């Protein structure tokens, strides 16, 4: 007969394994870059958080004022927020792209634009993905004073190791229940 503390430990371990398998992005490191005309102006790795944006870039546009962009990566969403002040709007010149490289073994299955606020010209064609890399084309779009927002969702194929953890957790839980009965 299995003791109660040991059974609780098995259940807790199964829950942690299942949560880890489902949380493939939050808590993992991703790479973020702002690329202009093929050159990375700002690139860094960031630990993905459920609370804070992972990437922030601010600059002074040629027309003056202030422009800032932040990227918030969630478990199945990506939001880009703009903060524009001191000028009526900004249209980014050149070829400008935000690149997000997701953690190892995360393969994008689908990617969809779900909302655009105070950004003119942005559409589904501005989004590209391949494997673990998301590309968001920023040039050719106009960002209004006061800020705007672009929201996207995506689904991905979980890592093989994450799937194995789920299967093991499920098998251990079923085995423990069978021996307790």
N, C-alpha and C positions, 0 to 999 in steps of 0.2 A: 504494500500500500504506500502511496506517495504522501509524504508529509505536506501539510498545508503551506508552510513557508516555501518549500521547494516548488510546489505547484504555482504559487503566486509569482515566484521568480521566473518560471518558464513563461507564464502569461505576460509578465512585464517585458521580458526579453523579446517575445514574439511581437508585442506592440511596438517596441523600439525598432525592431528590424523592419516591420511593415511601414512605420513612419519614415524611416530612412530611405526605404525603397521608393516611397511616393515623393519624397522631398529631394528630387535629383538636382534642382537648381538652387533653391534657397539654402544657404549654408555652404555652397560650393564657390569656387573661384571662377570668374568669367573675365574675359578680356574686352575692354572698351576702347574705341579709337574714333577720333574725329579726323577724317581724311579730306584733304583739299588738293585737287589736281594730282592725285596719286601719292601725295606725301602725307604721312601721319603728323598732324600738328600737335596732337595730344593723344597719348596712348598710355593705358595703365590697366593693371589687373585689379579686380575688386572682389571682395567676399560679398556674395549676394545676400542681402538682408530683406527680411519681411517688413522692416520699418523705415528704412532710409533709401533714397536714390543712390545708385551705385556710381554714377558718372555725372560730372558737372563741368561745364566749360563756359567762361564768360569772356567777352572781348568788347572793344570799342569799335563800332562800325566806322567806315570812312566818312559817312555823313554825320558822325557824332552820336551822342546818346550812349546807350548801354544795351547790350544783348547778352543774354545768358540762356543756356539750354541744360536741362538735367534729364537723365535717363534713369528710369526706375524699372528694373527687371523683376518680375514676380515668377511664381511657379509656372504659370501659363499665360503671362501677359507682359507686354512691354509698353510703357508710356513715356512719351517725350513731352516735356513741358518747356515752353519758352517764356522768357520774361524780357520784354522790350520796353524801354523807356527813353524819353528825351527825343524821340523821333516818331513820326506817325506810323511807320511800318518799316520792315526790312525785307529785302529780297536778296537771298544769298547768291553771289556770283560764282563763277568757276564750277568745277565739279566737286560738290561737297557731299560727303557720305558719313553717316554714323555706322560703324561696324561693331557688332557684338558677336564674340565667339563664346558659345556656351561651353559648360564643362565637358570633359571627355566622355564619350559614349552617349551623349544626348543628340539624337538625330531628329530633326524637325519633320513632322508628318504633314502638318498643314499650318498656314499662316494667313490671318485675316485682319483687315483693317475694320475696326468696329466704330470708331468715332473720330471726328476732326472738329476742333473748336477754334475759331479765330485764326485759321491758317487757310489761305486761298491757294488752290491748285494742287493740293496733296491728294493722291488717290492710290488705289491698290497697285498701280504700275510702279510707284515709288518704292515698293517693298520687294526685296529679293531674298531668297534663302537657298542655301545649299549645305547639306550635312548639318554641321553645328554652327554655321555662320549666317547671321542675319545682317543684311545691308539695307539701310534706310537712306534713300536719296533725299537730300535736303535742298539742293539748288533747284531753281525754277519755281519755288514756292514763296509765298509772301506771308510773313508773320506780323500780326497786328500789334500795335502798341498795347501794353497792359498784359500781354501774354496770351498764349494759346496752348492747345493740347492735342496730341495725337495718340490715340489708344489702339493697340493691336492685341490680338490673342493668337496663341499658337498651341498646337498639341505636338507631342513628341513621343518617340518610341523609347520606353525606359531602357536603361542599360541592362545587358544580360545579367550582370551581377545583382542588380536590384530585383529582377524577376526571380532569380534563384533564392534570394533572401525571403521573398514573399512565399514561395513554395515551401521552403524549409519551415518557416514560421507556421504556416497552415498545417503542415504534416505533424510538427511537434505538438501543436495544440490539439489536433484530432487524436493523436496517439495518447496524450495525457488524459483526455476525456474518456477514451476507450478503456484505459487501465483503471481509472477511478470508478467506472460503472460496475 
